[in-house]
Amino acid sequence: MNKATVRDIDVRGKHVLVRVDFNVPLDEGGAITDDTRIRAALPTIRYLLDHDAAVILMSHLGRPKGKVDTKYSLKPVAERLSELLGQPVALAPDCVGPEVTAQAKALQPGQALLLENLRFHPEEEANDPAFAKQLAALGDIYVNDAFGTAHRAHASTEGVAHDLPAVAGFLMEKELNFLGSALEDPKRPFVAISGGAKVSDKIAVLDRLIDIADAILIGGGMANTFFKANGLFVGDSLVEDDKLEEARRLQAKARTAGKPFVLPVDVAVGEKFANDAERTITTPDTIPEGWRILDVGPQTILAFGEALADAETIIFNGTLGVAEFPTFAQGTNALIALLVERTEAGATTIVGGGDSAAAVEAAGAAEKVTHVSTGGGASLEFLEGRELPGVAALREREAPADGGGF
């Protein structure tokens, strides 16, 4: 990817409008339970502040459905960001309107302002041009540092880029570099690990990975559909019966391409979908009646370890079991340990967003792998090879920059 970044423009004395992804989890009391996404945006924010820009930040939080809902206010985010930056970050009363415009224009170099939740307005998700122009009027330059929302053509991710010079922030650049290099010019052998609940979510990804990876390892609930497609009885396990033919096609495609397509050789089953279910190890062809597959077994981890032993590039997207249940997170955690080993050996290890990123964070391994993506759906669509609207709208590096900015 060759998108222009904040390094390619002169931001001094400019009002810079920055799309960040501050969609952080909150507890019942409204306190932030994980500030990873806020911390991920700090390098771009600090760079702009240090280079005498006035920084106007915008984000969504939750799904307020186009209406003001104080439960989704960005107030706790503004407070946490102030702590992390070591300077006050005011929260605007809205994201558009005369009061917000005056507040943004009064912002001085080195100061930051956070706009209130973009999704309090239905025009945001509708990518309304007039709403986008209102946002754009707050700044001189637009920076998109929200890879996790780049697959959505919203006013703040795509619309604004038509009205302002648009470049990538450092987090966006990092995501595009790691994911792009893995797909376009990976160090080989390149092994892809795909998990998660459903085959339907990953068909396009698997089709592409079969084309470009050297081996594909399958885990999670999606493996059950492959088992059933191969004639195995899977008890009460999650299965997509309407995707059995797709499962057969994908396996046939891999065989034709000479690519290993590795399914679990043993599984952990439970008699109910709960953390306190009895964990029993068995083979995929001997699932007890009424039981369900909830994790991979130790022999599968050994087999995956052999497949990863000489891998130089690894992409891990989707957990191998019901990782939110500690009883059935053992396979995922064992795989994460393998990824850490390969990272220490010099391999490039990339973790997709969503559940797999959460599992790596929970295992305390986020700093021990090469890259943990901040984008769930965006990562998937990028892996599929689809163009992300929020990325496509950014200027190419070849665009006029000549050291002095736009």
C-alpha positions in Angstrom: 0.0 0.0 0.0 1.3 3.4 -0.9 -1.0 5.8 0.8 0.2 9.2 1.9 0.5 9.6 5.7 0.8 12.4 8.2 4.5 12.4 7.5 3.8 13.6 4.0 2.0 16.8 4.9 2.8 20.0 6.7 0.4 20.1 9.7 2.0 23.0 11.6 -0.7 25.6 12.5 -3.4 23.5 10.8 -6.6 22.2 12.2 -6.4 18.4 11.6 -9.6 16.4 11.7 -8.7 12.8 12.7 -11.0 9.8 12.5 -10.1 7.4 15.3 -11.7 4.2 16.5 -12.6 4.8 20.1 -15.3 2.2 20.1 -14.1 0.8 23.5 -16.0 -1.7 25.8 -17.7 -0.2 28.8 -19.0 -1.8 31.9 -22.5 -1.3 33.4 -21.3 1.8 35.2 -19.9 3.4 32.0 -16.2 2.7 32.9 -13.8 1.7 30.1 -12.8 -2.0 30.5 -10.2 -2.1 27.8 -8.4 1.0 26.5 -6.4 -0.8 23.7 -8.0 1.2 20.9 -7.3 4.5 22.6 -3.7 3.6 23.2 -3.4 2.4 19.6 -4.2 6.0 18.4 -1.7 7.8 20.6 1.3 7.8 18.2 -0.7 9.7 15.6 -2.3 12.1 18.1 1.1 12.8 19.8 2.8 13.4 16.4 0.2 15.9 15.4 0.3 17.7 18.8 4.1 17.8 18.8 4.1 19.3 15.3 1.9 22.2 16.4 -1.4 21.0 14.9 -4.8 21.6 16.6 -6.3 18.2 16.7 -10.0 17.5 16.4 -10.8 13.8 17.0 -14.0 12.0 16.0 -15.3 8.5 16.7 -18.3 6.4 17.2 -19.1 4.3 20.3 -21.6 1.5 20.3 -24.9 1.5 18.3 -27.0 4.4 19.4 -29.0 4.0 16.2 -28.9 7.6 15.1 -30.2 9.1 18.3 -28.6 10.8 21.3 -28.1 8.2 24.1 -26.0 9.2 27.0 -25.1 5.6 27.6 -22.9 5.9 24.5 -21.3 9.3 25.3 -17.6 9.6 24.6 -17.1 11.4 28.0 -15.2 8.4 29.6 -13.0 8.3 26.5 -12.2 12.0 26.7 -11.2 11.5 30.4 -9.0 8.5 29.7 -7.4 10.1 26.7 -6.6 13.2 28.8 -4.8 10.9 31.3 -2.9 9.1 28.6 -1.8 12.3 26.9 -1.1 14.2 30.1 -3.1 17.2 28.9 -6.8 18.0 28.9 -8.9 16.9 26.0 -12.3 18.6 26.0 -15.4 16.8 24.9 -17.6 18.8 22.5 -21.3 18.8 23.1 -22.0 17.3 19.6 -20.0 16.5 16.5 -21.6 19.3 14.3 -23.3 22.6 14.8 -22.4 26.2 15.5 -21.2 25.6 19.0 -18.9 22.7 17.9 -17.6 24.8 15.0 -16.7 27.7 17.3 -15.0 25.3 19.7 -13.0 23.7 17.0 -11.9 26.9 15.4 -10.8 28.3 18.7 -8.5 25.3 19.3 -4.9 26.3 19.4 -1.8 24.4 18.1 -0.9 21.6 20.5 -4.5 21.3 21.8 -7.0 18.5 21.2 -10.8 18.3 21.1 -12.9 15.1 21.0 -16.2 15.4 19.2 -19.3 13.6 20.7 -20.4 10.3 19.2 -20.8 10.5 15.4 -23.6 7.9 15.5 -25.9 10.2 17.4 -26.7 11.4 13.9 -28.2 9.0 11.3 -26.4 10.9 8.6 -23.1 9.4 9.7 -23.8 5.8 8.7 -25.8 7.0 5.7 -22.7 8.8 4.4 -24.8 12.0 3.9 -22.7 14.5 1.8 -24.1 17.5 3.7 -23.2 16.0 7.1 -19.7 15.1 5.7 -19.2 18.7 4.7 -20.2 19.9 8.2 -17.5 17.6 9.6 -14.9 18.7 7.0 -15.5 22.3 7.8 -14.0 21.7 11.2 -10.5 21.1 9.8 -7.9 21.9 7.1 -6.6 18.3 6.7 -8.3 14.9 7.3 -6.4 11.9 8.8 -8.0 8.5 8.9 -6.4 6.4 11.7 -9.5 4.1 12.2 -8.7 0.9 10.3 -11.4 -0.9 12.2 -14.1 1.2 10.5 -12.4 1.5 7.1 -14.6 -1.1 5.5 -17.6 1.2 6.1 -18.4 4.0 3.7 -19.6 6.4 6.4 -19.5 10.2 6.4 -16.5 10.3 8.8 -14.6 7.5 7.0 -15.2 8.1 3.4 -17.4 11.2 2.8 -15.0 13.7 4.5 -12.1 12.6 2.3 -13.9 14.2 -0.7 -13.8 17.6 1.0 -10.3 17.7 2.6 -6.8 16.5 1.8 -7.0 12.9 3.2 -4.1 10.9 4.5 -3.5 7.9 6.8 -2.4 8.0 10.4 0.3 5.7 11.8 -2.1 3.0 13.0 -3.8 2.8 9.6 -0.3 2.7 7.9 0.8 -0.1 10.2 -2.3 -2.2 9.4 -2.0 -1.7 5.7 1.7 -2.5 5.8 1.5 -5.7 7.8 -1.7 -7.1 6.2 -0.7 -5.9 2.7 2.8 -7.3 2.8 1.4 -10.6 4.1 -0.9 -10.9 1.2 1.2 -9.4 -1.5 4.7 -10.5 -0.8 4.8 -12.8 2.3 8.0 -14.5 3.5 7.4 -18.2 2.9 6.3 -20.6 4.0 3.1 -18.7 4.7 0.6 -20.5 6.9 -2.9 -19.2 7.5 -5.0 -20.3 10.5 -8.7 -19.8 10.2 -11.2 -20.3 13.1 -14.3 -18.8 14.4 -17.9 -20.1 14.5 -19.1 -20.1 10.9 -17.8 -21.1 7.5 -20.1 -18.5 6.0 -18.1 -15.7 7.5 -14.8 -17.0 6.0 -15.7 -18.4 2.5 -14.2 -15.5 0.6 -11.2 -15.4 2.9 -10.5 -19.1 2.5 -10.8 -18.9 -1.2 -8.1 -16.2 -1.3 -5.9 -17.9 1.3 -5.9 -21.2 -0.7 -4.6 -19.1 -3.6 -1.8 -17.4 -1.7 -0.9 -19.4 1.4 1.2 -22.5 1.5 -1.0 -24.2 4.1 -4.3 -23.6 5.8 -5.2 -24.8 9.3 -8.9 -24.9 10.3 -10.3 -24.7 13.8 -13.3 -23.3 15.7 -16.9 -24.1 15.1 -16.4 -23.7 11.4 -14.4 -27.0 11.5 -17.7 -28.8 12.3 -19.2 -28.0 9.0 -16.1 -29.5 7.3 -16.4 -32.6 9.4 -20.1 -33.1 8.5 -19.3 -32.4 4.8 -16.9 -35.3 5.1 -19.5 -37.6 6.4 -18.8 -37.4 10.1 -21.4 -37.3 12.9 -20.9 -34.2 15.0 -23.6 -34.6 17.7 -25.2 -31.3 18.7 -22.2 -29.2 17.4 -22.8 -26.0 15.6 -23.0 -26.8 11.8 -24.1 -24.8 8.8 -25.9 -27.4 6.8 -26.4 -24.9 3.9 -22.6 -24.6 3.6 -21.7 -28.3 3.3 -21.2 -28.1 -0.4 -19.0 -25.0 0.0 -16.9 -26.9 2.5 -16.4 -29.7 0.0 -15.5 -27.2 -2.7 -12.9 -25.5 -0.6 -11.3 -28.7 0.3 -11.3 -29.8 -3.3 -9.8 -26.5 -4.4 -7.0 -26.9 -1.8 -6.3 -30.5 -3.0 -6.1 -29.4 -6.6 -3.7 -26.6 -5.6 -1.6 -29.0 -3.6 -2.1 -27.0 -0.5 -2.4 -28.8 2.9 -5.9 -28.0 4.4 -5.6 -29.3 7.9 -8.6 -30.1 10.0 -8.5 -30.9 13.8 -7.5 -34.5 14.5 -9.0 -34.5 18.0 -11.5 -32.2 19.7 -12.7 -31.3 23.1 -16.5 -31.9 23.6 -19.0 -30.9 26.3 -22.5 -32.0 27.1 -23.7 -28.4 27.2 -22.6 -25.0 25.9 -21.1 -23.7 29.2 -17.8 -23.2 30.9 -18.7 -25.8 33.6 -19.4 -28.5 31.0 -17.3 -31.6 31.4 -14.3 -31.4 29.0 -13.7 -34.7 27.2 -11.2 -35.3 24.4 -12.3 -37.5 21.5 -11.8 -37.8 17.7 -14.1 -36.1 15.3 -15.6 -39.4 14.2 -16.7 -40.4 17.7 -18.7 -37.5 19.0 -21.2 -38.8 21.7 -24.9 -38.3 21.0 -26.1 -35.0 22.5 -22.6 -33.6 23.0 -21.0 -30.7 21.1 -17.5 -29.8 19.9 -16.2 -26.7 21.8 -12.5 -26.8 21.3 -9.6 -28.6 19.6 -7.6 -31.2 21.4 -3.9 -31.6 22.2 -3.1 -33.8 19.2 -4.4 -31.1 16.9 -2.1 -28.5 18.6 0.8 -30.9 18.0 -0.2 -31.2 14.3 -0.6 -27.4 14.0 2.8 -27.0 15.7 4.4 -29.2 13.0 2.7 -27.2 10.2 4.0 -24.0 11.8 7.5 -25.2 12.6 9.2 -23.5 9.6 6.5 -20.9 8.8 7.9 -17.4 8.2 4.6 -15.7 7.9 1.5 -16.6 9.9 -2.0 -15.1 9.9 -4.3 -16.1 12.7 -8.0 -15.1 12.3 -10.6 -16.7 14.5 -10.3 -18.7 17.7 -10.0 -22.5 17.8 -12.8 -23.0 20.4 -15.2 -21.1 22.6 -12.4 -19.0 24.0 -14.7 -16.9 26.2 -15.0 -20.1 28.3 -11.7 -20.8 30.0 -12.5 -24.5 30.0 -12.6 -24.4 26.2 -9.9 -21.8 25.5 -7.1 -24.2 26.0 -6.6 -24.9 22.3 -6.6 -21.2 21.4 -4.1 -20.4 24.2 -1.8 -23.3 23.1 -1.9 -21.9 19.6 -1.1 -18.4 20.8 1.9 -19.9 22.6 3.1 -21.4 19.3 2.7 -18.0 17.6 4.9 -16.4 20.3 7.5 -19.1 19.7 7.5 -18.5 16.0 7.7 -14.7 16.6 10.7 -15.1 18.8 12.3 -17.2 16.0 11.9 -14.4 13.6 8.6 -15.2 11.9 6.0 -12.5 11.1 2.9 -13.3 13.1 -0.3 -11.3 12.4 -3.5 -11.7 14.4 -6.7 -10.6 12.9 -9.1 -8.4 14.9 -12.2 -9.4 16.8 -12.2 -12.6 18.9 -8.7 -13.7 18.0 -7.3 -10.3 19.0 -9.3 -10.4 22.2 -7.9 -13.9 22.9 -4.3 -12.7 22.4 -4.9 -9.7 24.7 -6.4 -12.0 27.3 -3.4 -14.3 27.1 -1.0 -11.4 27.7 0.6 -12.0 24.3 -0.3 -8.9 22.4 3.2 -7.5 22.7 4.8 -10.9 21.9 3.5 -11.3 18.4 4.3 -9.1 15.4 1.0 -7.4 14.9 -2.5 -7.5 16.4 -5.0 -5.9 14.1 -7.5 -3.5 15.5 -10.1 -4.3 12.8 -12.4 -7.2 12.9 -14.7 -6.9 9.8 -12.1 -4.6 8.2 -9.4 -7.3 8.5 -11.7 -9.9 7.1 -12.6 -7.8 4.1 -9.0 -6.9 3.5 -8.0 -10.5 3.6 -10.7 -11.2 1.1 -9.1 -8.8 -1.2 -11.9 -6.3 -1.2 -11.3 -2.6 -1.5 -12.0 -0.8 1.8 -13.8 2.6 1.2 -12.0 4.3 4.0 -8.7 3.3 2.5 -9.6 3.9 -1.1 -10.5 7.5 -0.3 -7.0 8.4 1.0 -4.4 10.0 -1.3 -1.7 8.0 -2.8 1.8 8.9 -1.7 2.6 10.1 -5.2 0.1 12.9 -4.8 1.6 16.4 -4.5 3.4 16.7 -1.2 6.9 17.9 -2.1 7.9 18.3 1.5 5.8 21.4 2.1 2.5 19.7 2.4 -0.7 20.0 0.3 
